[in-house]
């Protein structure tokens, strides 16, 4: 069965690229261009995994995660897609405090993003 992936990024080119990659992998996608739009769509779409940009106008990553937790999405698999390079310490904080599963640096490597998405969708 196809997995449902939400792609959240304010850059249309990145959204289009990720959508193409995920759909070629057989996934169903839902797109959002900011945190507010994502939070409006998440209940209806019920994604298995989210590819979430870190730096977007509006809500911060922390505010988005907080709102997801308030909605009861504690176990939603989230992979950050970002130009930000995190130190090992920052990664540990993201993974433990915000329940982020992984992160992918932009510009991203297509085989890497495919591998990480597959890996996280297979882990229950």
Rosetta blueprint (number, residue, H / E / L):
1 X L
2 X L
3 X L
4 X E
5 X E
6 X E
7 X E
8 X E
9 X L
10 X L
11 X L
12 X H
13 X H
14 X H
15 X H
16 X H
17 X H
18 X H
19 X H
20 X H
21 X H
22 X H
23 X H
24 X H
25 X L
26 X L
27 X L
28 X E
29 X E
30 X E
31 X E
32 X E
33 X L
34 X L
35 X H
36 X H
37 X H
38 X H
39 X H
40 X H
41 X H
42 X H
43 X H
44 X H
45 X H
46 X L
47 X L
48 X L
49 X E
50 X E
51 X E
52 X E
53 X E
54 X L
55 X L
56 X L
57 X L
58 X L
59 X L
60 X L
61 X H
62 X H
63 X H
64 X H
65 X H
66 X H
67 X H
68 X H
69 X H
70 X H
71 X L
72 X L
73 X L
74 X L
75 X L
76 X L
77 X E
78 X E
79 X E
80 X E
81 X E
82 X E
83 X L
84 X L
85 X L
86 X L
87 X L
88 X H
89 X H
90 X H
91 X H
92 X H
93 X H
94 X H
95 X H
96 X H
97 X H
98 X L
99 X L
100 X L
101 X L
102 X E
103 X E
104 X E
105 X E
106 X L
107 X L
108 X L
109 X L
110 X H
111 X H
112 X H
113 X H
114 X H
115 X H
116 X H
117 X H
118 X H
119 X H
120 X H
121 X H
122 X H
123 X L
124 X L
